[in-house]
Amino acid sequence: MKPTMFRRTAALIAAVLLLDLVAASVHHSAPAGNQAAVSIPVLPRRADPDRHVAPAKRPAAPPHAAAPIAIGEPSGHASLVRSTTATKTSWVASAYPAQSRAGRSALRGGNSWALIIGINDYAGSTRDNVGSYQDATSLRSYLTALGWRNDHIMLIGNRSATRRHVIDGLRWLASKTDAASTVVFHYSGHEMPFHNDPDGDGESLDVALWLADNNLLLDHDLGRLLSPIHAQKMWLNFAVCRAGGFNDPGTAKSGRLITYSSPVGELSYEDPSVSHSVFGYYSIVEGMKSGHADANGNGVATVQEAFSYARPRVVDRTSSKQHPTMNDQYGSSFSLVPPAPPAPKQADPAPQPSSCTLPLGCRHVEP
């Protein structure tokens, strides 16, 4: 072989070997297309430092993929309206015909009444919530599972929860209850604080429900609407920022138990990973519906048990930013199970037959 030909052959062989080395290197790096990367181990995702770890002896909560977000501090504009004496509307009768017709009865749940308000969807540019409406629907489904009548529960949600409609709902509740009723009032949504004492009650901080039409219902005015609601026992639940501010005299009364998702100086938070407020998830979903709050094992979680179960978990989940509080003026264990109907009254015994033998007396006739 000529030297020139030899050199060309050697160069060709070297080029082929170099191409083989490059191909091998590419094969053992990231695969192309849908080819499975079987030779590269995948490291597990690092644990989220804000992730809640469920305690032992109960089912683990859904994984928390993100930090909670505050329910309050919404962007947007809201209007403060003070009047609560507007003419009664026919909205309840048209929107809730069954609830409008319902009356008290001796049947189980026949004197148990609930007004439940939850707002995710706000008008205009107001920031929406992610779990307030779900708090409301979870509470309604829990009450019906306990035996509450559907036509004794009014749930006003999202865009329907305007100031006018909420006032109508409160008047409906007052019209249905009496001194023997069991009553629930729940609100989850936005609020707005005031430092200028707009209601003249001397409070350094007033709060108002921020309703779906961006109109406000001040704490003092809410108390005036809640005050005439009669009940043997009443639970009020506020899942809202600065919830403890809703404590005016018409709201906090003897015979009532009030649970607040946070005190007046704190925000309350929602958890997008479970689509509820943090307080609503632990108190209603886990505590009540799943039964984890049933501390004494009698088959039902009372309101106080649900609160005691939820509070430390809310504090933990929000990294000590939120500390639920309770105002208990009921004083006894508050069960939401409707009382059993009264036993039927026994008929009077039939009179014994008799035969009169004297004008002034009767002689009993033996059967």
C-alpha positions as CSV (number, residue, x, y, z in Angstrom):
1,M,0.0,0.0,0.0
2,K,1.2,3.4,-0.9
3,P,2.1,5.7,2.1
4,T,-0.5,8.3,1.0
5,M,-3.2,5.6,0.9
6,F,-2.1,4.3,4.3
7,R,-2.4,7.7,5.9
8,R,-5.9,8.3,4.4
9,T,-7.1,4.9,5.7
10,A,-5.7,5.5,9.2
11,A,-7.3,8.9,9.3
12,L,-10.7,7.4,8.3
13,I,-10.4,4.8,11.0
14,A,-9.6,7.4,13.6
15,A,-12.6,9.5,12.6
16,V,-15.0,6.6,12.9
17,L,-13.6,5.8,16.4
18,L,-14.1,9.4,17.4
19,L,-17.7,9.4,16.2
20,D,-18.4,6.3,18.3
21,L,-17.0,7.9,21.4
22,V,-19.2,11.0,20.9
23,A,-22.3,8.9,20.3
24,A,-21.6,6.9,23.5
25,S,-21.2,10.1,25.5
26,V,-24.6,11.5,24.2
27,H,-26.3,8.2,25.0
28,H,-25.3,8.3,28.6
29,S,-26.4,12.0,29.1
30,A,-30.0,13.4,29.0
31,P,-32.2,11.2,26.7
32,A,-33.9,12.7,23.8
33,G,-37.7,12.8,23.1
34,N,-39.7,10.3,25.1
35,Q,-36.8,7.9,25.7
36,A,-36.8,6.7,29.3
37,A,-33.9,7.9,31.4
38,V,-33.4,4.6,33.2
39,S,-29.8,5.2,34.1
40,I,-30.3,8.5,35.9
41,P,-31.8,8.4,39.4
42,V,-34.4,11.1,40.3
43,L,-33.8,12.7,43.7
44,P,-37.0,13.1,45.9
45,R,-38.3,16.6,46.2
46,R,-37.0,18.4,49.2
47,A,-39.7,18.8,51.9
48,D,-41.4,22.2,52.0
49,P,-40.3,23.9,55.3
50,D,-43.8,25.3,55.6
51,R,-45.5,22.0,55.1
52,H,-47.8,20.8,57.9
53,V,-47.0,17.4,59.3
54,A,-50.0,15.6,60.6
55,P,-49.7,14.2,64.1
56,A,-49.9,10.5,64.6
57,K,-53.1,8.5,65.3
58,R,-55.2,10.4,62.7
59,P,-55.3,10.4,58.8
60,A,-52.7,12.7,57.3
61,A,-54.1,16.0,56.0
62,P,-53.7,16.6,52.3
63,P,-50.1,17.9,51.5
64,H,-49.8,21.6,51.7
65,A,-48.0,22.8,48.6
66,A,-48.1,26.5,49.3
67,A,-48.1,28.9,52.2
68,P,-51.6,30.0,53.4
69,I,-52.9,33.3,52.1
70,A,-54.8,35.9,54.1
71,I,-58.5,36.1,53.7
72,G,-58.6,39.9,54.4
73,E,-56.6,42.8,53.0
74,P,-58.4,42.6,49.7
75,S,-57.7,45.1,46.9
76,G,-60.7,47.0,45.7
77,H,-63.2,49.6,47.0
78,A,-66.1,49.0,49.4
79,S,-68.9,51.4,50.6
80,L,-70.0,51.8,54.2
81,V,-73.8,51.9,54.4
82,R,-75.4,52.2,57.9
83,S,-79.1,51.7,57.3
84,T,-80.6,48.3,58.2
85,T,-84.2,49.4,58.1
86,A,-84.9,49.1,54.4
87,T,-88.2,47.7,53.3
88,K,-88.4,43.9,53.4
89,T,-87.9,42.4,50.0
90,S,-89.4,39.3,48.4
91,W,-86.0,38.0,47.5
92,V,-86.0,35.2,50.1
93,A,-89.4,34.0,48.9
94,S,-88.2,33.8,45.3
95,A,-84.7,32.6,45.9
96,Y,-85.4,30.2,48.8
97,P,-89.1,29.2,48.5
98,A,-88.8,26.1,50.6
99,Q,-87.0,28.0,53.4
100,S,-89.5,30.8,53.2
101,R,-92.4,28.4,53.7
102,A,-90.7,26.2,56.4
103,G,-92.1,26.3,59.9
104,R,-91.2,24.9,63.3
105,S,-92.4,21.3,64.1
106,A,-92.0,18.6,66.7
107,L,-90.0,16.4,64.2
108,R,-86.3,15.9,64.6
109,G,-84.6,19.0,63.3
110,G,-87.9,20.8,63.2
111,N,-86.7,23.7,65.3
112,S,-83.0,23.9,64.2
113,W,-82.2,26.8,61.9
114,A,-79.0,28.0,60.1
115,L,-77.9,31.0,58.0
116,I,-74.6,30.2,56.3
117,I,-72.7,32.8,54.2
118,G,-69.6,32.1,52.2
119,I,-68.0,34.3,49.6
120,N,-65.3,33.5,47.1
121,D,-66.5,35.5,44.1
122,Y,-66.6,39.3,44.6
123,A,-67.8,41.9,42.2
124,G,-65.5,44.4,40.5
125,S,-61.8,44.4,41.2
126,T,-62.0,43.0,44.8
127,R,-59.7,40.0,45.2
128,D,-61.6,36.7,45.3
129,N,-61.1,34.1,48.0
130,V,-60.2,30.5,47.4
131,G,-61.9,28.7,50.3
132,S,-64.6,30.8,52.0
133,Y,-67.5,29.3,50.0
134,Q,-66.2,25.8,50.6
135,D,-66.3,26.4,54.3
136,A,-69.9,27.2,53.9
137,T,-70.8,24.2,51.8
138,S,-68.9,21.9,54.1
139,L,-70.8,23.1,57.1
140,R,-74.1,22.8,55.4
141,S,-73.4,19.2,54.3
142,Y,-72.3,18.4,57.9
143,L,-75.5,19.7,59.4
144,T,-77.7,17.8,56.9
145,A,-75.8,14.6,57.7
146,L,-76.6,15.2,61.3
147,G,-80.3,15.4,60.5
148,W,-80.9,19.1,60.0
149,R,-83.7,19.8,57.5
150,N,-82.6,21.3,54.1
151,D,-85.4,23.8,54.2
152,H,-84.2,25.0,57.6
153,I,-80.8,25.9,56.2
154,M,-80.2,29.0,54.1
155,L,-76.8,29.2,52.4
156,I,-76.1,32.5,50.7
157,G,-73.0,32.2,48.6
158,N,-70.7,34.2,46.3
159,R,-72.4,37.0,44.2
160,S,-75.8,36.3,45.9
161,A,-74.3,37.4,49.2
162,T,-75.0,41.1,48.8
163,R,-75.6,43.4,51.7
164,R,-79.3,43.5,51.0
165,H,-79.6,39.7,50.7
166,V,-77.6,39.1,53.9
167,I,-79.9,41.4,55.8
168,D,-82.9,39.6,54.4
169,G,-81.3,36.3,55.5
170,L,-80.8,37.6,59.0
171,R,-84.5,38.7,59.2
172,W,-85.6,35.3,57.9
173,L,-83.6,33.7,60.7
174,A,-85.2,35.9,63.3
175,S,-88.7,35.2,62.0
176,K,-88.3,31.4,62.2
177,T,-86.7,31.0,65.7
178,D,-88.1,30.9,69.2
179,A,-86.7,30.4,72.7
180,A,-86.5,26.6,72.1
181,S,-84.5,26.8,68.8
182,T,-81.0,25.6,68.0
183,V,-79.4,28.2,65.7
184,V,-76.2,28.5,63.6
185,F,-74.9,31.6,62.0
186,H,-71.7,31.3,59.9
187,Y,-69.8,33.9,57.9
188,S,-66.6,33.4,55.8
189,G,-65.3,36.1,53.5
190,H,-63.6,39.5,53.6
191,E,-63.9,42.3,56.1
192,M,-62.8,45.9,56.5
193,P,-61.4,47.5,59.7
194,F,-62.1,51.1,60.8
195,H,-60.1,53.2,63.3
196,N,-62.4,56.2,63.3
197,D,-65.3,54.8,65.4
198,P,-67.9,55.1,62.6
199,D,-70.7,53.6,64.8
200,G,-69.9,55.8,67.9
201,D,-69.6,52.8,70.3
202,G,-66.2,53.9,71.6
203,E,-64.3,50.9,70.1
204,S,-60.7,51.7,69.0
205,L,-61.2,49.3,66.1
206,D,-64.5,48.5,64.4
207,V,-64.8,45.8,61.7
208,A,-67.4,45.3,59.0
209,L,-68.4,42.3,56.8
210,W,-67.3,43.0,53.3
211,L,-70.1,41.5,51.2
212,A,-70.1,40.4,47.6
213,D,-71.4,43.6,46.1
214,N,-68.6,45.6,47.9
215,N,-71.0,47.0,50.4
216,L,-70.1,46.7,54.1
217,L,-72.1,45.7,57.2
218,L,-70.6,47.2,60.3
219,D,-70.2,45.1,63.4
220,H,-72.6,47.3,65.4
221,D,-75.3,47.0,62.7
222,L,-74.7,43.3,62.4
223,G,-75.3,43.0,66.2
224,R,-78.6,44.9,65.8
225,L,-79.7,42.3,63.3
226,L,-78.5,39.3,65.3
227,S,-79.9,40.5,68.6
228,P,-83.6,39.6,68.0
229,I,-82.8,36.0,67.0
230,H,-84.2,33.9,69.8
231,A,-82.7,30.5,70.6
232,Q,-82.2,28.0,73.4
233,K,-78.6,27.8,72.1
234,M,-76.9,29.6,69.2
235,W,-73.4,29.0,67.6
236,L,-71.9,31.9,65.6
237,N,-68.8,31.2,63.6
238,F,-66.7,33.9,62.0
239,A,-63.9,32.7,59.6
240,V,-62.7,36.2,58.6
241,C,-59.7,38.5,59.3
242,R,-60.0,40.3,62.7
243,A,-62.8,38.0,63.5
244,G,-62.7,38.8,67.2
245,G,-64.0,42.3,66.4
246,F,-67.5,40.9,65.8
247,N,-68.3,41.0,69.6
248,D,-70.8,43.8,69.9
249,P,-73.5,43.4,72.6
250,G,-76.2,42.3,70.0
251,T,-73.9,39.6,68.8
252,A,-72.4,38.3,72.0
253,K,-75.2,37.3,74.4
254,S,-76.1,34.8,77.1
255,G,-76.9,31.4,75.5
256,R,-74.5,32.0,72.6
257,L,-71.2,30.3,71.7
258,I,-69.0,32.3,69.3
259,T,-65.9,30.9,67.6
260,Y,-63.5,33.3,65.9
261,S,-60.9,32.3,63.4
262,S,-58.6,35.0,64.8
263,P,-58.6,37.7,67.4
264,V,-59.3,41.4,66.4
265,G,-55.6,42.1,66.0
266,E,-54.8,39.2,63.5
267,L,-55.5,38.2,60.0
268,S,-57.1,34.9,59.1
269,Y,-55.7,32.6,56.3
270,E,-56.9,30.3,53.6
271,D,-55.1,27.2,52.4
272,P,-55.2,26.9,48.6
273,S,-54.1,23.2,48.8
274,V,-57.3,22.2,50.6
275,S,-59.6,24.9,49.2
276,H,-60.8,26.0,52.6
277,S,-59.8,28.6,55.1
278,V,-57.3,27.1,57.5
279,F,-59.7,27.4,60.5
280,G,-62.6,26.0,58.4
281,Y,-60.6,23.1,57.3
282,Y,-59.5,22.0,60.7
283,S,-62.7,22.8,62.6
284,I,-65.4,21.7,60.1
285,V,-63.8,19.3,57.7
286,E,-61.3,17.4,59.9
287,G,-62.8,18.2,63.3
288,M,-66.5,17.7,62.7
289,K,-67.1,15.9,59.4
290,S,-64.2,13.4,59.8
291,G,-64.8,13.1,63.5
292,H,-61.2,13.7,64.6
293,A,-62.3,16.2,67.2
294,D,-64.5,13.7,69.1
295,A,-62.3,13.7,72.2
296,N,-64.6,11.7,74.4
297,G,-65.4,9.1,71.7
298,N,-69.2,9.5,71.9
299,G,-69.6,9.6,68.2
300,V,-70.1,13.3,67.6
301,A,-67.8,16.3,67.9
302,T,-69.2,19.2,69.8
303,V,-68.4,22.8,68.8
304,Q,-66.1,23.1,71.7
305,E,-64.3,19.9,70.8
306,A,-63.9,21.0,67.2
307,F,-62.5,24.4,68.3
308,S,-60.0,22.7,70.7
309,Y,-58.9,20.3,67.9
310,A,-58.5,23.1,65.3
311,R,-56.8,25.8,67.3
312,P,-53.3,24.3,67.7
313,R,-53.3,23.0,64.1
314,V,-54.2,26.5,62.8
315,V,-51.4,28.0,64.8
316,D,-49.0,25.5,63.5
317,R,-50.2,25.7,59.8
318,T,-49.9,29.5,59.8
319,S,-46.6,29.6,61.6
320,S,-48.1,31.3,64.6
321,K,-49.7,34.1,62.6
322,Q,-53.3,33.1,63.5
323,H,-54.7,32.2,67.0
324,P,-58.4,31.3,67.0
325,T,-60.5,32.4,70.0
326,M,-63.8,31.5,71.5
327,N,-66.4,33.4,73.5
328,D,-68.6,30.8,75.3
329,Q,-71.7,32.3,76.9
330,Y,-73.6,29.0,76.5
331,G,-71.7,27.2,79.2
332,S,-72.5,23.6,78.3
333,S,-71.4,21.1,75.7
334,F,-72.7,22.4,72.4
335,S,-73.8,19.5,70.2
336,L,-75.2,20.2,66.8
337,V,-77.2,17.0,66.7
338,P,-80.9,17.9,66.5
339,P,-82.7,16.9,69.7
340,A,-85.0,14.0,69.4
341,P,-88.7,14.8,69.1
342,P,-90.7,14.7,72.3
343,A,-92.3,11.4,73.2
344,P,-95.9,11.3,72.3
345,K,-98.2,12.2,75.1
346,Q,-100.0,9.1,76.6
347,A,-103.7,9.1,76.4
348,D,-105.7,9.3,79.6
349,P,-107.0,5.9,80.8
350,A,-110.6,5.1,79.7
351,P,-113.2,5.6,82.5
352,Q,-114.4,2.5,84.3
353,P,-118.0,1.6,83.6
354,S,-120.4,2.2,86.5
355,S,-124.1,1.8,87.4
356,C,-125.9,4.4,89.5
357,T,-128.0,2.8,92.3
358,L,-128.7,5.8,94.5
359,P,-129.4,9.4,93.7
360,L,-126.3,10.5,95.6
361,G,-123.8,7.8,94.6
362,C,-122.6,5.2,92.1
363,R,-121.6,1.6,92.5
364,H,-118.7,0.4,90.5
365,V,-119.5,-2.5,88.2
366,E,-116.9,-5.1,87.9
367,P,-116.1,-6.2,84.4
